[in-house]
Amino acid sequence: MTIKQVLPVLTLVIASLACGAKKSEVVIENVVARKPPTGTNITAVFLTLKNNTGMDIALVGAHSDVANVTEVHESYNDNGIARMRRLEQIPIRAGGELVMQPGGFHIMLIDLKRELLENEQIPLKLSFSGYRTITVPATVKTMGGMAHH
Ligand SMILES: [Cu+2]
C-alpha cells in the first residue's frame, strides 16, 4: 500500500475510535467564560453540549469555585429590553444539543471571589438529572458586546 492508500484508512480508524469514545456520553465543547470587564464581579459561561446518552436528560445546576453563586440562566427579549432569568432546568432530549451562547442560554457566575485572567482555565461543575455530574474546564476569554445584567 502507498501512503496515499493508507492515510484514508487511518483517518477512518481514528474517526471511529473518537466516535466510540463519545458513545453513550454527554459531550461538552467550546466552554468559554467571558472575561469580566474591569470593576465587575459577574460574568457568563457559554458552551455546547451534545446528549449522546440515548436518554432525555436535563441540566439542573452548575457550580464553580471562583464564584459565590452559579446559576443557569436564559437571556430573553422583553419588549426590546434584554433581560435574563434563572432556570430551574434545561431539558436536553436524547440525541439533542444544547447551545449556550450570548443572547441565549448561559451559566452565570455571580459574585466572583477573584479576578479571572485571560486564557486561565476555571473548573465548572455541571449537574444533571438523568446523568452524572461532570466537571469541565472553562477558558477565560475576552468576548465582544453583550448586555450586562
Ligand atoms: Cu445571566
Boltz pocket constraint, residues with backbone or C-beta under 6 A from the ligand:
constraints:
  - pocket:
      binder: B
      contacts: [[A, 44], [A, 73], [A, 74], [A, 84], [A, 85], [A, 106], [A, 107], [A, 108]]
      max_distance: 6.0
